[in-house]
Amino acid sequence: MSRVLIVDDHEVLSDTLQLALEANGVTEVGTLSPAGVDLRAAIASIETPEVALVDLDLGDSSPDGTDLIPLLTARGVRTIAFTGCNDAPTLGRCLEAGAIGVIHKSQPFDVVVAKVLGALDGQAVSTEADKYQWLLAATREEHERERACEPFARLTPREGEVLASLMDGFHPEEIADRDSVSVVTVRSQLRSIFLKLGVTSQLAAVAEARRVRWRPPTSRSGPDDCRCC
């Protein structure tokens, strides 16, 4: 029995692809949409498919498709990134997460169907040259991000807390009041943060932290141990 799972928030596309695959002899095609569904729980509970297509952009309130790929590959599913994204580092991260390749939504519909059918037969969906370039791009981006994160390692724990508070939308006066310190003390800590990060304003510090996906080692917002990641 051939089993395919499609995880996509574009239900019209999923339904159309489902009909096309069934017309080509695929005996069971399931679809998952993030609308009102915990995708992680749904993936864990379904019968294991042979091939899964996972959209990378599932909406702001849903997990990133790249985060779902390991859940499927851990169960032996041949998982394909099904996306309109052409960003090479992003596609490389999909391969690092375990995807066997990428099918672009911009490809002709009959090509998409043929590639899914081929994947069921164990065929490649992406060339080795493409996969090499995507993985190389992901590696380069990671190295660049690690270098960008180095200044954040120089922040003291207190400076990390202050920067995290800025990222949460607090003003210096609010930080001072909450932590029972003077505004002068907070502004002194901000000057030290700016110097270490090579920026000149609160806005620039927050923008740089978000650019490199920095989080403090400990956070007031929860118990997770987060870092520049």
Order of alpha helices (4+ residues) and beta strands (2+ residues): beta-alpha-beta-alpha-beta-alpha-beta-alpha-beta-alpha-alpha-alpha-alpha-alpha-alpha
